[in-house]
Amino acid sequence: MPMHSDIIYFDQKTYETVCIKNQDNEIRFKGKPTKVLNEWCLEHGSSLEGRIDSFKYLLKVRQKPGILISERCKVLFIPTLSTTSNDCRYIQYTHIKKIIKNGPKSCTVTMNNGNSYNFNVDYRVIKQQQKRAKLYLSKLRLLDGKFIFLR
C-alpha cells in the first residue's frame, strides 16, 4: 500500500509524486504530493488541511507541519522543507531507525527495513521534525479504537 512508503517526493520532470517503499520499488501518481496526501487523509476520515491545522494547533508551530494519515496505523509523514516547496521530501516518521549527519546541510536517514536515503537538509531539521512527530503522536492516543485528545 503506497501510504506505507518510506519516502514521498515530487518528480518535477514528469509532474508525478513518487512513493518509495524500498529502493527497488516505487509507485507513481500524477500530480503533487499534497494531492496524494489529501486523498489518503480523506480515505481515513479527514482532509490534508484538517491534519495540518491539527498539527499546528496542538504543537503551536507554523512551519513544516507533520501529516498524520491514519491514527490507527500511525502513518505520519514529516516534511523536510516547506510543504509548498517542490523540493520537499516527506519521510514516514515511524519507519525512521536512525539519522546520520553527513555535513552542514546533508544527512542520511536509515529506515527500519535497512534502506538508507540521503537528504540535502540539515541533520537538525530532520531531528526536530522527528521530535515534533513524537510529541504530536503523544498528544493523540488511540484507546480501544477510539480517538482521544490529550492537552
Secondary structure, DSSP 8 states (H G I E B T S, - for coil): -GGG-SEEEEETTTTEEEEEEETTEEEEEES-HHHHHHHHHHHTTS-HHHHHHHHHHHHT--SS--EEEETTTTEEEEESS-TT-TT-EEEEGGGEEEEEEEETTEEEEEETTS-EEEESS-HHHHHHHHHHHHHHHHHEEEETTEEEE--
